[in-house]
Amino acid sequence: MFNHVIIGGTFDHFHLGHQRLIEVAFKKGERVTIGIAIKDLYKNKILSQTIEDYSMRKKSVSKFLTKKSWQKKTKIIPITNIYGTTLIDKTIDAIVVSQATKKTAERINRLRQKKGWPGMKIIVVDDVLAEDGKLITSERIRMGEIDRRGKQYQISNISPRGRSSFGRKYQKKRLSLPEEMRKELRKPLGKVFKNTKSLLHYINLPAGRQGIMEWPIVIAVGDIINLSLLQGRFNPDVKIIDFRSRRMEIPNYKLPITNKLQITNYKKYTNKPGTINIKTADKLRRLIQNATLKKQKSWLVVDGEEDLLALPAIFFSPLHSLVLYGQMDLGVVAVEVTEAVKNIVKKLLGRFI
């Protein structure tokens, strides 16, 4: 239908919405230019520090084009502004956009017409929705809300073993750890640190992670871990405690070096040993969201045992966040939250009863 179609975007964490844009472009066009944003264009996006680098995003797009045998009809270019090549390439006769970017295309057409060029045909693609009915976006994936297929990271979506559903029809108050899984959960989900000094070094110098200079948020699960970090002058974004260590009661923290340990007027959230309380996990999800979007630091004080809350902490956290929890006789486990780790946790939670 059109000789030269253009599409543009960040194409971060390549997902179903990106696929739809490209598919429509090739359905309508003989050849397609795909513009991929570079850093200056997305630096103000939420969690921009966790956006994949240009080469990785280009590779994901190229892989999809190869799968569809469209690579010979495509040109991939870096773009530094919202216009891409639309104001310097007169041959472009159509642009494929989402509903959210339609106004940008209309603005480009007005500028083209001022140059005496014909306007581009604006092709608006239907929104691709996640299972919660909301739009699939790279931002939501970075936030840890959904995966690339639009599946939610929500405990209420996990079907406990032996139950056919876990939603409106069946509201369970808690997930219980099966006895046969206890040994399996002793296997660390991340790096193990024997002392606070090495852990603090890792937290403050997160080396080896692609282009990411800081953790979006840090969550610490356990009284001794939080006490050690605060003594080392590091204040985690979300601190989960139960005033116990190895089930022995410890007093409320009162250290002269800092008032960050003074916890007053707090509310305790129930979480019995060997379980994950659904309401408490949901409270944790909200605290993680506030830490990410509003930079609010918080405590979650548990009545019972906090150990298993490390799993929903990983499950709910933005990608490339850091979750710390204690592993008896080993040390502190530091888990960088990745898509792979989230999927491991999802499978683990699905085996709870």
Secondary structure, 3 states (H helix, E strand, C coil): CEEEEEEEECCCCCCHHHHHHHHHHHHHEEEEEEEEECHHHHCCCCCHHHCCCHHHHHHHHHHHHHHHCCHHHEEEEEECCCCCCCCCCCCCCEEEEEHHHHHHHHHHHHHHHHCCCCCCEEEEECCCECCCCCECCHHHHHCCCECCCCCECCHHHCCCCCCCCCCCCCCCCEEECCHHHHHHHCCCCCEEECCHHHHHHHHHCCCCCCCCCCCCCEEEECHHHHHHHHHCCCCCCEEEECCEECCEECCCCCCCCCCCCCCCCCCEEEECCCEEEHHHHHHHHHHHHHHHHCCCCEEEEEEECCHHHHHHHHHHCCCCCEEEEEECCCEEEEEECCHHHHHHHHHHHHCCC
